Amino acid sequence: QGVWGAPQEIDSDVPPGLSGPVMAIAADDTITMAYTGRDGSGFVRHLRVDGSLSARQLFSANLGITDDENGAIVPLVVLPETDETVLIYREQTGFLFERRFSRDGQLSAPVQVAQMPVITNAVDSEQVGADLIVHESSLHLLFIDAQSRSIFYTHASEAGNWSAPQAVVE
């Protein structure tokens, strides 16, 4: 209703400097936050309904440090059946990886999504060239191949089991 609480700084007292925040909210109003560090690291944590924060967890130390590598995290999605947050991110190599972050703070092992490097900062957005949605328990991902600049589609109905990417726009 237009009334905002006072800002709360997150991790302002610990290195590294932070950037590229993304958020998603679960059905129980728990918010998952992920963000990048200016040293190439990426972190994830929960903001609970009571306002408390879960411990910050490192999900990658290889996101890159230049402006072109900033914004390495694809928009987060929460799976309604499990309340897991799906975290897709682009490492400095250009490849996308998937990790899942459970409500109780467990972080799955990284799984590479495709064998194609994905573009970042394609225009002026300083974002990875990919987008993710969840529909009827399946993940659907579009991404821009860094070499051909074609748009590809892949999907997964279970953790880490991605279909072979198909070009949808050459």
N, C-alpha and C positions, 0 to 999 in steps of 0.2 A: 504494500500500500504506500510505497514511496518512502518508508522510514527505514533507514539503514543503520546498523550498529556501527560502533567505532571500529576502525580498521585494526586488524590484528596482524602484526608482522610475523612471518614464518621463517625460521632459520636465519634471521638477520644477524645473529651473533656467532654463527659458525661458517667457516669457509666451505665451499667457494661462493663467489657471487652467483646469483641465481637468475634464470631467465626461462622463457618458453612454458609458462604454466598451462595445464589443461585440467579439466575436472569432469566428473560424471557423478550422478546421484543414483543411489539404489532405492528400491521401494520402501525401505525402512528409514529413509532420509540420511543415511550415511553417505558422506561425500568422499570419493577417492580423488586425490590430487597427485599429479605427477609434474615434475619440472626438471629443467636441466641446470647444470652448473657450468660456469664459464671455463672450467677445466676439462670439459668433455664427459662429465659424469651425469647420470640421471637418477632421480630419486622418486619414490612413491610412498604415500602414507594415506591414512584415513582421517577425516575430520568427523568425529562422532556427533550424534544428536545433542549430547550434553555439552558440546563445545570443546571437548578434549581432543588432542591429536595423538594418533598412534606414533610409534617410533618411526623415524625416517629410515627407509631402506634403499640401498643402492641397487638399481636394476641393471645399470651398465656403466662402465668406465671408459667407453669407446665411442662417444657420440660426436666427437670433434670439437674444435674450439674456435673456428672462424665464423664470421657472420653467415657465410654460405651454409654452414653446418648447423646453425641455430634452429630451434624449432623442430627437433628431430622426432617429436612424439606425435603420432596420428591421434585424432580425437578418440578419447576413451569411450568404451561401451560397457554396460553392466548386463550380464546374462541374467534374465529374470528367474530362471529355474534354480540357479545356484548362488546368486548374488556375487559371483566372481566378477571382478573388473578385468577386462581384456586390455592389455597394454601392448600396442604394436609401435615399434620405434625403428628408426633408421640409424644404423651405426655408421661410423666414419668411412667404412668400406663401401657404403651405399646400399647394403643389403638390409631388408626388413626382418625383424625378429618379433616373435610373440612370447609374451609371458602373461601369466594369470595371477592376480592378486586376490586372495580370499578375504572374506569378511574378518577372519581371525588373524590376518596378517601374514599368511603363508604365501611365498612368492615361488611360482613354478620355475623350472629350469628354462632357459631360452631355447626356442625352436625357430630355425630360419624359415621364413614364409615362402620365398621364391629364390631361384638362382639368378635373378636379374637385379642389377643395381637400380635404385630408384633415385630420381632427380630430387633436388632440394633447391629452394630459392629460385624457382624457374622464372619468375618475373621480378617482383619486389616484395614478396610476402614473407621471406625468411621462414618458410614452412616446408616440411617434407611434402613431396608430390603424391600424396595418398589420402584416401578417406575410407572410413570403416563404419558399417552399421550392423546391427543385429536385427534379424527378422525370423520369427518362428524358430528360435533356438539355433539358427545358423548365422555365422558371420559372413559378411559380404564385403570384399575389399577391392577398391579400384586403386591403381597406382600408375605413375608415368615412368616408363623405362628411361633410364638416364642416357642410353646410347641412341635409341631410335626415336625417342620422345613420343612413342605410341602409348595409348592408354590400354592397360590390361586389367582383367577381372579374374579374381580367384575367390573361392569360398571354402569354408570349413564347418562341418557339423559336429566335430569333436576336437578337443584341444590338440593343436599341433599337426592336424591332418588336413593340409591345404591341397586343393585341387591344382592341377597344372594350369598356369596362367593362360588365358586366352585373350588375344588382341580384340578389343571392341571398337577402337578408333585408331586407324593407322595414321 
